[in-house]
Amino acid sequence: MNPADFDSWIVHKLQSDTQITNIVGTRMYNTEIPHGSAFPVILFVPNSFTELGAPGPPWATRALYLIKAVAPVPSVTQSVLTLSQRLDALFDSVSEEWNGIWYCSWKDSSVELSEDRAGQVWRHLGGMYWLLGVPS
């Protein structure tokens, strides 16, 4: 397995949720939000990637991802709250087989922060999620 497998599964999960797609459409980005994007968006960022099974061949892969909703305040605060709740529903204590890989995910911690960039306050809500992938 490689990080692209996890990225594809995350996008698959996000796109399968009508509440999320009704709010963000296809604005689901890996690592970086493109300049000029409309908001709100979903941003997912891999933080670690570990193959399990040493000293033999890997039997599974574990990854830690930051998955969050981002939007300017105050215009879409309720949307960001809804997105954050949907992220938990999709990625906290979930397991499923998809595309030849068995995926499990669980929430490690919540992420809730605001940042000020040039006088505009941005809201970030989501979490750090562990993902485990085992080829089926």
BALOVEX-969710 format. One line per field, with one value per atom (N, C-alpha, C): z, x, y; atom name; residue in three letters; residue number from 1. Coordinates in nm, 3 decimals, always signed. Example, Ala and Ser with C-alpha at 12.3 -4.5 7.8 and 13.67 -1.06 7.14 Angstrom:
<sites>
c3: c(+0.780 | +0.780 | +0.780 | +0.708 | +0.714 | +0.787);
c1: c(+1.319 | +1.230 | +1.320 | +1.285 | +1.367 | +1.290);
c2: c(-0.569 | -0.450 | -0.330 | -0.225 | -0.106 | +0.003);
site: c(N | CA | C | N | CA | C);
code: c(ALA | ALA | ALA | SER | SER | SER);
pos: c(1 | 1 | 1 | 2 | 2 | 2);
</sites>
This chain:
<sites>
c3: c(+0.000 | +0.000 | +0.000 | -0.053 | -0.052 | -0.014 | +0.010 | +0.052 | -0.045 | -0.174 | -0.272 | -0.246 | -0.192 | -0.159 | -0.050 | +0.054 | +0.161 | +0.108 | +0.027 | -0.030 | -0.109 | -0.191 | -0.272 | -0.185 | -0.078 | +0.011 | +0.081 | +0.126 | +0.191 | +0.095 | -0.028 | -0.127 | -0.155 | -0.167 | -0.187 | -0.073 | +0.050 | +0.166 | +0.163 | +0.137 | +0.135 | +0.025 | -0.094 | -0.207 | -0.191 | -0.105 | -0.085 | +0.013 | +0.075 | +0.176 | +0.116 | +0.101 | +0.035 | +0.115 | +0.248 | +0.327 | +0.299 | +0.287 | +0.257 | +0.115 | +0.018 | -0.120 | -0.143 | -0.068 | -0.080 | -0.033 | +0.060 | +0.114 | +0.036 | +0.007 | -0.055 | -0.202 | -0.253 | -0.391 | -0.405 | -0.490 | -0.511 | -0.446 | -0.360 | -0.298 | -0.181 | -0.217 | -0.121 | -0.164 | -0.082 | -0.125 | -0.036 | -0.099 | -0.030 | -0.010 | +0.115 | +0.158 | +0.144 | +0.034 | +0.011 | -0.057 | -0.014 | -0.075 | -0.191 | -0.312 | -0.426 | -0.409 | -0.455 | -0.450 | -0.528 | -0.471 | -0.538 | -0.516 | -0.430 | -0.405 | -0.335 | -0.366 | -0.290 | -0.159 | -0.060 | +0.071 | +0.108 | +0.196 | +0.272 | +0.187 | +0.242 | +0.178 | +0.283 | +0.234 | +0.318 | +0.280 | +0.379 | +0.357 | +0.434 | +0.366 | +0.435 | +0.409 | +0.519 | +0.515 | +0.584 | +0.511 | +0.577 | +0.669 | +0.790 | +0.886 | +0.909 | +0.897 | +0.912 | +0.832 | +0.798 | +0.713 | +0.754 | +0.808 | +0.861 | +0.809 | +0.753 | +0.715 | +0.836 | +0.863 | +0.979 | +0.933 | +1.011 | +0.979 | +0.993 | +1.030 | +1.044 | +1.147 | +1.127 | +1.026 | +0.892 | +0.879 | +0.753 | +0.660 | +0.558 | +0.465 | +0.533 | +0.491 | +0.556 | +0.530 | +0.634 | +0.623 | +0.630 | +0.673 | +0.684 | +0.681 | +0.659 | +0.661 | +0.747 | +0.831 | +0.920 | +0.884 | +0.883 | +0.851 | +0.947 | +0.974 | +1.055 | +0.966 | +0.959 | +0.873 | +0.954 | +0.918 | +0.962 | +0.856 | +0.896 | +0.804 | +0.868 | +0.795 | +0.857 | +0.754 | +0.805 | +0.726 | +0.753 | +0.648 | +0.660 | +0.592 | +0.659 | +0.601 | +0.674 | +0.607 | +0.674 | +0.775 | +0.879 | +0.983 | +0.952 | +0.975 | +1.031 | +0.925 | +0.799 | +0.693 | +0.685 | +0.716 | +0.698 | +0.823 | +0.939 | +1.063 | +1.079 | +1.053 | +1.066 | +0.969 | +0.848 | +0.750 | +0.800 | +0.861 | +0.913 | +1.026 | +1.112 | +1.219 | +1.163 | +1.063 | +1.000 | +0.935 | +0.864 | +0.800 | +0.903 | +1.012 | +1.118 | +1.175 | +1.196 | +1.247 | +1.147 | +1.019 | +0.916 | +0.907 | +0.927 | +0.925 | +1.033 | +1.153 | +1.259 | +1.220 | +1.160 | +1.119 | +1.015 | +0.929 | +0.822 | +0.866 | +0.962 | +0.990 | +1.134 | +1.225 | +1.363 | +1.385 | +1.416 | +1.444 | +1.325 | +1.211 | +1.086 | +1.028 | +0.966 | +0.891 | +0.770 | +0.658 | +0.536 | +0.436 | +0.346 | +0.236 | +0.116 | +0.052 | -0.069 | -0.160 | -0.285 | -0.388 | -0.353 | -0.294 | -0.263 | -0.137 | -0.054 | +0.071 | +0.182 | +0.298 | +0.416 | +0.494 | +0.510 | +0.580 | +0.715 | +0.815 | +0.946 | +0.981 | +1.048 | +1.089 | +1.224 | +1.299 | +1.428 | +1.459 | +1.538 | +1.571 | +1.684 | +1.664 | +1.766 | +1.853 | +1.789 | +1.863 | +1.776 | +1.843 | +1.772 | +1.737 | +1.629 | +1.588 | +1.579 | +1.654 | +1.651 | +1.671 | +1.565 | +1.578 | +1.485 | +1.520 | +1.437 | +1.409 | +1.292 | +1.258 | +1.191 | +1.211 | +1.151 | +1.043 | +0.919 | +0.808 | +0.744 | +0.764 | +0.706 | +0.741 | +0.865 | +0.912 | +0.888 | +0.816 | +0.795 | +0.889 | +0.967 | +1.059 | +0.985 | +0.997 | +0.934 | +1.044 | +1.021 | +1.117 | +1.062 | +1.145 | +1.112 | +1.213 | +1.167 | +1.255 | +1.193 | +1.272 | +1.222 | +1.324 | +1.275 | +1.367 | +1.306 | +1.395 | +1.356 | +1.359 | +1.247 | +1.234 | +1.196 | +1.268 | +1.230 | +1.125 | +1.023 | +0.919 | +0.912 | +0.899 | +0.884 | +0.756 | +0.671 | +0.548 | +0.542 | +0.513 | +0.500 | +0.367 | +0.275 | +0.148 | +0.173 | +0.102 | +0.124 | +0.034);
c1: c(+0.084 | +0.000 | +0.087 | +0.030 | +0.102 | +0.005 | +0.056 | -0.032 | -0.146 | -0.126 | -0.233 | -0.354 | -0.332 | -0.444 | -0.531 | -0.467 | -0.541 | -0.611 | -0.540 | -0.599 | -0.725 | -0.717 | -0.833 | -0.950 | -0.921 | -1.028 | -1.093 | -1.013 | -1.067 | -1.161 | -1.116 | -1.200 | -1.327 | -1.314 | -1.430 | -1.531 | -1.484 | -1.573 | -1.640 | -1.561 | -1.615 | -1.720 | -1.690 | -1.781 | -1.908 | -1.904 | -2.022 | -2.121 | -2.085 | -2.170 | -2.240 | -2.373 | -2.446 | -2.445 | -2.442 | -2.435 | -2.304 | -2.195 | -2.067 | -2.067 | -2.109 | -2.104 | -2.202 | -2.313 | -2.405 | -2.341 | -2.247 | -2.182 | -2.056 | -1.969 | -1.840 | -1.831 | -1.929 | -1.918 | -1.796 | -1.703 | -1.580 | -1.459 | -1.481 | -1.369 | -1.312 | -1.243 | -1.179 | -1.033 | -0.943 | -0.805 | -0.708 | -0.604 | -0.497 | -0.381 | -0.347 | -0.230 | -0.240 | -0.297 | -0.295 | -0.425 | -0.476 | -0.595 | -0.548 | -0.596 | -0.554 | -0.594 | -0.508 | -0.535 | -0.663 | -0.748 | -0.871 | -0.988 | -0.971 | -1.079 | -1.196 | -1.315 | -1.434 | -1.433 | -1.507 | -1.513 | -1.658 | -1.682 | -1.587 | -1.524 | -1.416 | -1.347 | -1.319 | -1.288 | -1.232 | -1.085 | -0.999 | -0.856 | -0.811 | -0.737 | -0.681 | -0.531 | -0.458 | -0.311 | -0.252 | -0.173 | -0.108 | +0.003 | +0.009 | +0.113 | +0.215 | +0.173 | +0.267 | +0.215 | +0.308 | +0.277 | +0.373 | +0.321 | +0.406 | +0.361 | +0.453 | +0.423 | +0.444 | +0.348 | +0.354 | +0.391 | +0.474 | +0.509 | +0.655 | +0.738 | +0.882 | +0.903 | +0.996 | +1.102 | +1.062 | +0.943 | +0.901 | +0.837 | +0.771 | +0.704 | +0.585 | +0.553 | +0.442 | +0.308 | +0.227 | +0.094 | -0.015 | +0.023 | -0.073 | +0.003 | -0.071 | -0.012 | -0.100 | -0.034 | -0.104 | -0.065 | -0.164 | -0.137 | -0.214 | -0.159 | -0.227 | -0.255 | -0.383 | -0.425 | -0.495 | -0.467 | -0.548 | -0.656 | -0.782 | -0.895 | -0.982 | -1.003 | -1.073 | -1.151 | -1.249 | -1.323 | -1.259 | -1.253 | -1.193 | -1.285 | -1.308 | -1.392 | -1.367 | -1.399 | -1.389 | -1.502 | -1.474 | -1.573 | -1.628 | -1.752 | -1.857 | -1.947 | -1.918 | -2.016 | -2.061 | -1.977 | -2.017 | -1.989 | -2.002 | -1.972 | -2.056 | -2.187 | -2.273 | -2.232 | -2.193 | -2.147 | -2.024 | -1.932 | -1.811 | -1.845 | -1.939 | -1.982 | -2.044 | -2.129 | -2.192 | -2.086 | -1.991 | -1.885 | -1.803 | -1.769 | -1.691 | -1.766 | -1.895 | -1.976 | -1.980 | -1.990 | -1.992 | -1.857 | -1.747 | -1.614 | -1.605 | -1.656 | -1.657 | -1.741 | -1.856 | -1.942 | -1.874 | -1.793 | -1.727 | -1.599 | -1.526 | -1.391 | -1.366 | -1.461 | -1.438 | -1.504 | -1.421 | -1.467 | -1.540 | -1.473 | -1.530 | -1.441 | -1.500 | -1.423 | -1.505 | -1.435 | -1.500 | -1.396 | -1.441 | -1.355 | -1.389 | -1.286 | -1.306 | -1.185 | -1.212 | -1.108 | -0.995 | -1.031 | -0.932 | -0.852 | -0.893 | -0.822 | -0.925 | -0.895 | -0.979 | -0.930 | -1.016 | -0.980 | -1.049 | -0.976 | -1.031 | -0.983 | -1.066 | -1.022 | -1.083 | -1.013 | -1.061 | -0.998 | -1.071 | -1.027 | -0.927 | -0.817 | -0.714 | -0.742 | -0.774 | -0.800 | -0.878 | -0.944 | -1.018 | -0.926 | -0.958 | -0.886 | -0.989 | -0.966 | -1.054 | -0.967 | -0.955 | -0.874 | -0.923 | -0.887 | -0.914 | -0.781 | -0.769 | -0.647 | -0.685 | -0.602 | -0.623 | -0.517 | -0.563 | -0.473 | -0.514 | -0.431 | -0.455 | -0.594 | -0.635 | -0.762 | -0.882 | -0.865 | -0.973 | -0.953 | -1.055 | -1.048 | -1.098 | -1.022 | -1.054 | -1.079 | -1.178 | -1.216 | -1.174 | -1.110 | -1.067 | -1.129 | -1.211 | -1.271 | -1.258 | -1.215 | -1.201 | -1.129 | -1.036 | -0.965 | -0.843 | -0.768 | -0.657 | -0.714 | -0.702 | -0.761 | -0.653 | -0.653 | -0.569 | -0.642 | -0.570 | -0.624 | -0.536 | -0.597 | -0.525 | -0.574 | -0.482 | -0.518 | -0.454 | -0.535 | -0.487 | -0.537 | -0.446 | -0.494 | -0.583 | -0.698 | -0.790 | -0.757);
c2: c(-0.119 | +0.000 | +0.124 | +0.232 | +0.358 | +0.470 | +0.591 | +0.700 | +0.727 | +0.705 | +0.729 | +0.640 | +0.517 | +0.429 | +0.493 | +0.548 | +0.614 | +0.740 | +0.819 | +0.940 | +0.906 | +0.802 | +0.762 | +0.718 | +0.645 | +0.600 | +0.719 | +0.815 | +0.934 | +1.008 | +1.030 | +1.099 | +1.019 | +0.887 | +0.800 | +0.820 | +0.817 | +0.834 | +0.971 | +1.076 | +1.212 | +1.228 | +1.177 | +1.191 | +1.108 | +1.006 | +0.922 | +0.983 | +1.094 | +1.156 | +1.278 | +1.269 | +1.377 | +1.507 | +1.500 | +1.624 | +1.698 | +1.623 | +1.687 | +1.743 | +1.664 | +1.713 | +1.828 | +1.832 | +1.945 | +2.075 | +2.066 | +2.186 | +2.222 | +2.124 | +2.156 | +2.116 | +2.042 | +1.996 | +1.906 | +1.945 | +1.867 | +1.934 | +2.032 | +2.105 | +2.024 | +1.916 | +1.825 | +1.816 | +1.869 | +1.885 | +1.809 | +1.758 | +1.687 | +1.783 | +1.810 | +1.884 | +2.036 | +2.086 | +2.230 | +2.275 | +2.389 | +2.447 | +2.536 | +2.510 | +2.591 | +2.739 | +2.828 | +2.972 | +3.002 | +3.085 | +3.124 | +3.030 | +2.928 | +2.833 | +2.899 | +2.850 | +2.889 | +2.811 | +2.860 | +2.796 | +2.771 | +2.674 | +2.593 | +2.482 | +2.424 | +2.312 | +2.206 | +2.086 | +1.980 | +1.968 | +1.967 | +1.950 | +1.826 | +1.737 | +1.621 | +1.617 | +1.594 | +1.603 | +1.480 | +1.400 | +1.286 | +1.335 | +1.276 | +1.314 | +1.204 | +1.079 | +0.968 | +0.850 | +0.761 | +0.647 | +0.536 | +0.425 | +0.319 | +0.183 | +0.106 | -0.031 | -0.120 | -0.208 | -0.297 | -0.437 | -0.504 | -0.641 | -0.673 | -0.576 | -0.602 | -0.712 | -0.800 | -0.797 | -0.860 | -0.914 | -0.976 | -0.875 | -0.925 | -0.834 | -0.766 | -0.644 | -0.574 | -0.643 | -0.654 | -0.713 | -0.606 | -0.486 | -0.376 | -0.244 | -0.137 | -0.004 | +0.086 | +0.165 | +0.257 | +0.399 | +0.488 | +0.628 | +0.717 | +0.833 | +0.934 | +1.054 | +1.093 | +1.203 | +1.311 | +1.435 | +1.548 | +1.565 | +1.557 | +1.577 | +1.684 | +1.795 | +1.908 | +1.989 | +2.063 | +2.160 | +2.297 | +2.379 | +2.511 | +2.612 | +2.726 | +2.831 | +2.962 | +3.074 | +3.203 | +3.222 | +3.296 | +3.327 | +3.467 | +3.497 | +3.412 | +3.351 | +3.375 | +3.346 | +3.201 | +3.106 | +2.966 | +2.882 | +2.942 | +2.871 | +2.746 | +2.752 | +2.634 | +2.526 | +2.564 | +2.465 | +2.390 | +2.462 | +2.399 | +2.303 | +2.341 | +2.250 | +2.123 | +2.139 | +2.023 | +1.933 | +1.993 | +1.915 | +1.839 | +1.903 | +1.838 | +1.718 | +1.733 | +1.621 | +1.506 | +1.538 | +1.435 | +1.364 | +1.438 | +1.374 | +1.268 | +1.298 | +1.198 | +1.078 | +1.102 | +0.991 | +0.903 | +0.963 | +0.887 | +0.817 | +0.878 | +0.829 | +0.785 | +0.801 | +0.758 | +0.622 | +0.523 | +0.386 | +0.325 | +0.327 | +0.277 | +0.168 | +0.068 | -0.031 | -0.073 | -0.094 | -0.138 | -0.188 | -0.273 | -0.319 | -0.232 | -0.180 | -0.098 | -0.115 | -0.146 | -0.150 | -0.248 | -0.363 | -0.465 | -0.444 | -0.348 | -0.320 | -0.307 | -0.366 | -0.352 | -0.231 | -0.129 | -0.006 | +0.001 | +0.045 | +0.077 | +0.218 | +0.294 | +0.428 | +0.462 | +0.545 | +0.590 | +0.725 | +0.803 | +0.939 | +0.936 | +1.004 | +1.019 | +1.141 | +1.253 | +1.377 | +1.475 | +1.567 | +1.672 | +1.787 | +1.855 | +1.976 | +2.087 | +2.193 | +2.310 | +2.432 | +2.512 | +2.633 | +2.742 | +2.862 | +2.978 | +3.045 | +3.101 | +3.174 | +3.304 | +3.405 | +3.535 | +3.555 | +3.571 | +3.599 | +3.730 | +3.830 | +3.963 | +4.017 | +3.997 | +4.050 | +3.959 | +3.850 | +3.753 | +3.635 | +3.604 | +3.490 | +3.366 | +3.259 | +3.130 | +3.028 | +2.943 | +2.839 | +2.703 | +2.621 | +2.486 | +2.391 | +2.296 | +2.197 | +2.059 | +1.963 | +1.826 | +1.741 | +1.661 | +1.574 | +1.509 | +1.447 | +1.360 | +1.218 | +1.148 | +1.015 | +0.913 | +0.801 | +0.688 | +0.607 | +0.567 | +0.480 | +0.356 | +0.241 | +0.115 | +0.049 | +0.008 | -0.060 | -0.198 | -0.298 | -0.435 | -0.488 | -0.528 | -0.585 | -0.706 | -0.712 | -0.823 | -0.942);
site: c(N | CA | C | N | CA | C | N | CA | C | N | CA | C | N | CA | C | N | CA | C | N | CA | C | N | CA | C | N | CA | C | N | CA | C | N | CA | C | N | CA | C | N | CA | C | N | CA | C | N | CA | C | N | CA | C | N | CA | C | N | CA | C | N | CA | C | N | CA | C | N | CA | C | N | CA | C | N | CA | C | N | CA | C | N | CA | C | N | CA | C | N | CA | C | N | CA | C | N | CA | C | N | CA | C | N | CA | C | N | CA | C | N | CA | C | N | CA | C | N | CA | C | N | CA | C | N | CA | C | N | CA | C | N | CA | C | N | CA | C | N | CA | C | N | CA | C | N | CA | C | N | CA | C | N | CA | C | N | CA | C | N | CA | C | N | CA | C | N | CA | C | N | CA | C | N | CA | C | N | CA | C | N | CA | C | N | CA | C | N | CA | C | N | CA | C | N | CA | C | N | CA | C | N | CA | C | N | CA | C | N | CA | C | N | CA | C | N | CA | C | N | CA | C | N | CA | C | N | CA | C | N | CA | C | N | CA | C | N | CA | C | N | CA | C | N | CA | C | N | CA | C | N | CA | C | N | CA | C | N | CA | C | N | CA | C | N | CA | C | N | CA | C | N | CA | C | N | CA | C | N | CA | C | N | CA | C | N | CA | C | N | CA | C | N | CA | C | N | CA | C | N | CA | C | N | CA | C | N | CA | C | N | CA | C | N | CA | C | N | CA | C | N | CA | C | N | CA | C | N | CA | C | N | CA | C | N | CA | C | N | CA | C | N | CA | C | N | CA | C | N | CA | C | N | CA | C | N | CA | C | N | CA | C | N | CA | C | N | CA | C | N | CA | C | N | CA | C | N | CA | C | N | CA | C | N | CA | C | N | CA | C | N | CA | C | N | CA | C | N | CA | C | N | CA | C | N | CA | C | N | CA | C | N | CA | C | N | CA | C | N | CA | C | N | CA | C | N | CA | C | N | CA | C | N | CA | C | N | CA | C | N | CA | C | N | CA | C | N | CA | C | N | CA | C | N | CA | C | N | CA | C | N | CA | C | N | CA | C | N | CA | C | N | CA | C);
code: c(MET | MET | MET | ASN | ASN | ASN | PRO | PRO | PRO | ALA | ALA | ALA | ASP | ASP | ASP | PHE | PHE | PHE | ASP | ASP | ASP | SER | SER | SER | TRP | TRP | TRP | ILE | ILE | ILE | VAL | VAL | VAL | HIS | HIS | HIS | LYS | LYS | LYS | LEU | LEU | LEU | GLN | GLN | GLN | SER | SER | SER | ASP | ASP | ASP | THR | THR | THR | GLN | GLN | GLN | ILE | ILE | ILE | THR | THR | THR | ASN | ASN | ASN | ILE | ILE | ILE | VAL | VAL | VAL | GLY | GLY | GLY | THR | THR | THR | ARG | ARG | ARG | MET | MET | MET | TYR | TYR | TYR | ASN | ASN | ASN | THR | THR | THR | GLU | GLU | GLU | ILE | ILE | ILE | PRO | PRO | PRO | HIS | HIS | HIS | GLY | GLY | GLY | SER | SER | SER | ALA | ALA | ALA | PHE | PHE | PHE | PRO | PRO | PRO | VAL | VAL | VAL | ILE | ILE | ILE | LEU | LEU | LEU | PHE | PHE | PHE | VAL | VAL | VAL | PRO | PRO | PRO | ASN | ASN | ASN | SER | SER | SER | PHE | PHE | PHE | THR | THR | THR | GLU | GLU | GLU | LEU | LEU | LEU | GLY | GLY | GLY | ALA | ALA | ALA | PRO | PRO | PRO | GLY | GLY | GLY | PRO | PRO | PRO | PRO | PRO | PRO | TRP | TRP | TRP | ALA | ALA | ALA | THR | THR | THR | ARG | ARG | ARG | ALA | ALA | ALA | LEU | LEU | LEU | TYR | TYR | TYR | LEU | LEU | LEU | ILE | ILE | ILE | LYS | LYS | LYS | ALA | ALA | ALA | VAL | VAL | VAL | ALA | ALA | ALA | PRO | PRO | PRO | VAL | VAL | VAL | PRO | PRO | PRO | SER | SER | SER | VAL | VAL | VAL | THR | THR | THR | GLN | GLN | GLN | SER | SER | SER | VAL | VAL | VAL | LEU | LEU | LEU | THR | THR | THR | LEU | LEU | LEU | SER | SER | SER | GLN | GLN | GLN | ARG | ARG | ARG | LEU | LEU | LEU | ASP | ASP | ASP | ALA | ALA | ALA | LEU | LEU | LEU | PHE | PHE | PHE | ASP | ASP | ASP | SER | SER | SER | VAL | VAL | VAL | SER | SER | SER | GLU | GLU | GLU | GLU | GLU | GLU | TRP | TRP | TRP | ASN | ASN | ASN | GLY | GLY | GLY | ILE | ILE | ILE | TRP | TRP | TRP | TYR | TYR | TYR | CYS | CYS | CYS | SER | SER | SER | TRP | TRP | TRP | LYS | LYS | LYS | ASP | ASP | ASP | SER | SER | SER | SER | SER | SER | VAL | VAL | VAL | GLU | GLU | GLU | LEU | LEU | LEU | SER | SER | SER | GLU | GLU | GLU | ASP | ASP | ASP | ARG | ARG | ARG | ALA | ALA | ALA | GLY | GLY | GLY | GLN | GLN | GLN | VAL | VAL | VAL | TRP | TRP | TRP | ARG | ARG | ARG | HIS | HIS | HIS | LEU | LEU | LEU | GLY | GLY | GLY | GLY | GLY | GLY | MET | MET | MET | TYR | TYR | TYR | TRP | TRP | TRP | LEU | LEU | LEU | LEU | LEU | LEU | GLY | GLY | GLY | VAL | VAL | VAL | PRO | PRO | PRO | SER | SER | SER);
pos: c(1 | 1 | 1 | 2 | 2 | 2 | 3 | 3 | 3 | 4 | 4 | 4 | 5 | 5 | 5 | 6 | 6 | 6 | 7 | 7 | 7 | 8 | 8 | 8 | 9 | 9 | 9 | 10 | 10 | 10 | 11 | 11 | 11 | 12 | 12 | 12 | 13 | 13 | 13 | 14 | 14 | 14 | 15 | 15 | 15 | 16 | 16 | 16 | 17 | 17 | 17 | 18 | 18 | 18 | 19 | 19 | 19 | 20 | 20 | 20 | 21 | 21 | 21 | 22 | 22 | 22 | 23 | 23 | 23 | 24 | 24 | 24 | 25 | 25 | 25 | 26 | 26 | 26 | 27 | 27 | 27 | 28 | 28 | 28 | 29 | 29 | 29 | 30 | 30 | 30 | 31 | 31 | 31 | 32 | 32 | 32 | 33 | 33 | 33 | 34 | 34 | 34 | 35 | 35 | 35 | 36 | 36 | 36 | 37 | 37 | 37 | 38 | 38 | 38 | 39 | 39 | 39 | 40 | 40 | 40 | 41 | 41 | 41 | 42 | 42 | 42 | 43 | 43 | 43 | 44 | 44 | 44 | 45 | 45 | 45 | 46 | 46 | 46 | 47 | 47 | 47 | 48 | 48 | 48 | 49 | 49 | 49 | 50 | 50 | 50 | 51 | 51 | 51 | 52 | 52 | 52 | 53 | 53 | 53 | 54 | 54 | 54 | 55 | 55 | 55 | 56 | 56 | 56 | 57 | 57 | 57 | 58 | 58 | 58 | 59 | 59 | 59 | 60 | 60 | 60 | 61 | 61 | 61 | 62 | 62 | 62 | 63 | 63 | 63 | 64 | 64 | 64 | 65 | 65 | 65 | 66 | 66 | 66 | 67 | 67 | 67 | 68 | 68 | 68 | 69 | 69 | 69 | 70 | 70 | 70 | 71 | 71 | 71 | 72 | 72 | 72 | 73 | 73 | 73 | 74 | 74 | 74 | 75 | 75 | 75 | 76 | 76 | 76 | 77 | 77 | 77 | 78 | 78 | 78 | 79 | 79 | 79 | 80 | 80 | 80 | 81 | 81 | 81 | 82 | 82 | 82 | 83 | 83 | 83 | 84 | 84 | 84 | 85 | 85 | 85 | 86 | 86 | 86 | 87 | 87 | 87 | 88 | 88 | 88 | 89 | 89 | 89 | 90 | 90 | 90 | 91 | 91 | 91 | 92 | 92 | 92 | 93 | 93 | 93 | 94 | 94 | 94 | 95 | 95 | 95 | 96 | 96 | 96 | 97 | 97 | 97 | 98 | 98 | 98 | 99 | 99 | 99 | 100 | 100 | 100 | 101 | 101 | 101 | 102 | 102 | 102 | 103 | 103 | 103 | 104 | 104 | 104 | 105 | 105 | 105 | 106 | 106 | 106 | 107 | 107 | 107 | 108 | 108 | 108 | 109 | 109 | 109 | 110 | 110 | 110 | 111 | 111 | 111 | 112 | 112 | 112 | 113 | 113 | 113 | 114 | 114 | 114 | 115 | 115 | 115 | 116 | 116 | 116 | 117 | 117 | 117 | 118 | 118 | 118 | 119 | 119 | 119 | 120 | 120 | 120 | 121 | 121 | 121 | 122 | 122 | 122 | 123 | 123 | 123 | 124 | 124 | 124 | 125 | 125 | 125 | 126 | 126 | 126 | 127 | 127 | 127 | 128 | 128 | 128 | 129 | 129 | 129 | 130 | 130 | 130 | 131 | 131 | 131 | 132 | 132 | 132 | 133 | 133 | 133 | 134 | 134 | 134 | 135 | 135 | 135 | 136 | 136 | 136);
</sites>
